[in-house]
Amino acid sequence: MIYGKEKKLRISLILFICGILSLFIGALMLIPTGVDFFTGQTQDGEVFLLCALGVTFCGMAISALSYRNWEEKPSLKEMFVTTSSCWFWVGLISALPFYFSGQNLSFTDAVFESVSGLTTTGATILANIDSMPQGFLIWRAILQWLGGIGIVILAITVLPILRIGGMQLFTTESSDSSGKDSPFVTSKLRRFIYVYIVITCLCVGALWTAGMSFFDAIAHALTCVSTGGFSTHDLSIAYFKSPTIEWILMFFMTIGGLPLALVAAFFDGQWSKVKNNAQAKTFLGMLVVIILPISILMWALLPQFSSFMNTLRTLAFHVISIITTTGYVTENYASWGSFFVLFFFFLLPIGGCTGSTTGGIKVFRFSILARTLKRHLTLMVSPHAVIFPRYDDKPVTDDVMFSVMSFITIFFLTTIICAVGLSLTGLDIVTSLSGTLTAIANVGPGLGSLIGPDKSFILLPTLAKWLLAIVMILGRLEFMTIVVLFLPKLWAKN
């Protein structure tokens, strides 16, 4: 296995990894620094430069002071603690440019924006986005792009080993290094990162060709491929008024909802893997089954949509945007009537495929849940039947079924607890429920008068913002990674 024996928690190991990440984030801050200086926003460029130097120095100090020549690999306990600590730490240091910028953001708002970006949620507290410096906007996009590839690497290498939410079903040579050397795993990850970069570049080219400015094309490609949803305009994609741009974004959002390993297999010409992937079939089939009938219903019910193709494009864009947890909008769908509000509300927790950049429950867990229910009903009728469910040509063990059911239970239990917490801050029930679901599934826009598709989260109480920021990370790390830290048994002496 990739983890070592259980032993005393090595704080120095966790600090060292956080220090290395600080160096990486500090280096990335030089990108918006260069953008601001190039566009004449020198004051904002200086802020990013100082933050880059500060974060880099902090990273150097932490990594130097905590470095040890570790012989043993991380234990299971250390993997849980390190995974959670790194996401919280990066969320905090990435917020520094937001806080010290000239946008007058409170520390709470800066952290909320940073965590929303890193978790690819896309919920924003900003207003007047169109007038903001380009360095500020590109930093938001970079955070989402980084969070997108970060969760893919986590889903491929760590979550299957930690047996979280049924992810052990996807244990592969990338996540199980027994019998494999480190260069093999590293080469696989490099391949995925390379494919991620190629997809992003293709999206940039397509959006630029379709009429976006080069800056807008880069920013939206970063947030589209990562299924993050941050835009450089207050009106989001409605600003461009271009059906072509909408179709391009739909295509790349769908790509973002597929397993990155499957996309890599497509580039490698491994057609059998692409053709026979159960997750991809379910995901794409689900989109078709949802979009076509609701488009017809929408065309019949809403007089403002006189053209069926316009109706189909509009609904397809928002369905794909929500199911892939991207969060782009072209219309205020909350104004379409109560049926469509309820319809989009139920789409919020679905998510895309495992191993993709999306959040949410994810389609494979719904498939496992359906197989578990079918097995249970069959055993009620035929108690002595021997049933071995399979998914994607892999046996679905009782361990996987239990993990999936546990995940879904904790997902909705956390939703209820957080929604109650938000309601105690004075928010109405629609805002509390949709705000929780959009944060926990990393979707972005909510519903209601405060956080609807055409609004930001700026008016929420401070406590509500902190609660949602925590829930964003909790949902992004698939719950168990953080929840298990509160189990006394994890900390018991061995």
Stockholm file with secondary structure:
# STOCKHOLM 1.0

chainA/1-494         MIYGKEKKLRISLILFICGILSLFIGALMLIPTGVDFFTGQTQDGEVFLLCALGVTFCGMAISALSYRNWEEKPSLKEMFVTTSSCWFWVGLISALPFYFSGQNLSFTDAVFESVSGLTTTGATILANIDSMPQGFLIWRAILQWLGGIGIVILAITVLPILRIGGMQLFTTESSDSSGKDSPFVTSKLRRFIYVYIVITCLCVGALWTAGMSFFDAIAHALTCVSTGGFSTHDLSIAYFKSPTIEWILMFFMTIGGLPLALVAAFFDGQWSKVKNNAQAKTFLGMLVVIILPISILMWALLPQFSSFMNTLRTLAFHVISIITTTGYVTENYASWGSFFVLFFFFLLPIGGCTGSTTGGIKVFRFSILARTLKRHLTLMVSPHAVIFPRYDDKPVTDDVMFSVMSFITIFFLTTIICAVGLSLTGLDIVTSLSGTLTAIANVGPGLGSLIGPDKSFILLPTLAKWLLAIVMILGRLEFMTIVVLFLPKLWAKN
#=GR chainA/1-494 SS CCSBCCCSCCHHHHHHHHHHHHHHHHHHTHHHHHHHHHTTCHHHHHHHHHHHHHHHHHHHHHHHHHCCCCCSCCBHHHHHHHHHHHHHHHHHHTTHHHHHSTTCCCHHHHHHHHHHHHTTCCCCCCCCGGGSCHHHHHHHHHHHHHHHHHHHHHHHHTHHHHTCTTGGGGCCTTTCCTTCCHHHHHHHHHHHHHHHHHHHHHHHHHHHHTTCCHHHHHHHHHHHHTTCCCCSSTTGGGGTCCHHHHHHHHHHHHHHHSCHHHHHHHHTTCHHHHHTCHHHHHHHHHHHHHHHHHHHHHHHHCTTCCCHHHHHHHHHHHHHHHHTTCCCCSSCGGGSCHHHHHHHHHHTTTCCCTTSSCCSSCHHHHHHHHHHHHHHHHHHHCTTCCCCCEETTEECCHHHHHHHHHHHHHHHHHHHHHHHHHHHTTCCHHHHHHHHHHHHTTCCCCCSTTTSTTCCSTTSCHHHHHHHHHHHHHHHTTTHHHHGGGCHHHHSCC
#=GC SS_cons         CCSBCCCSCCHHHHHHHHHHHHHHHHHHTHHHHHHHHHTTCHHHHHHHHHHHHHHHHHHHHHHHHHCCCCCSCCBHHHHHHHHHHHHHHHHHHTTHHHHHSTTCCCHHHHHHHHHHHHTTCCCCCCCCGGGSCHHHHHHHHHHHHHHHHHHHHHHHHTHHHHTCTTGGGGCCTTTCCTTCCHHHHHHHHHHHHHHHHHHHHHHHHHHHHTTCCHHHHHHHHHHHHTTCCCCSSTTGGGGTCCHHHHHHHHHHHHHHHSCHHHHHHHHTTCHHHHHTCHHHHHHHHHHHHHHHHHHHHHHHHCTTCCCHHHHHHHHHHHHHHHHTTCCCCSSCGGGSCHHHHHHHHHHTTTCCCTTSSCCSSCHHHHHHHHHHHHHHHHHHHCTTCCCCCEETTEECCHHHHHHHHHHHHHHHHHHHHHHHHHHHTTCCHHHHHHHHHHHHTTCCCCCSTTTSTTCCSTTSCHHHHHHHHHHHHHHHTTTHHHHGGGCHHHHSCC
//
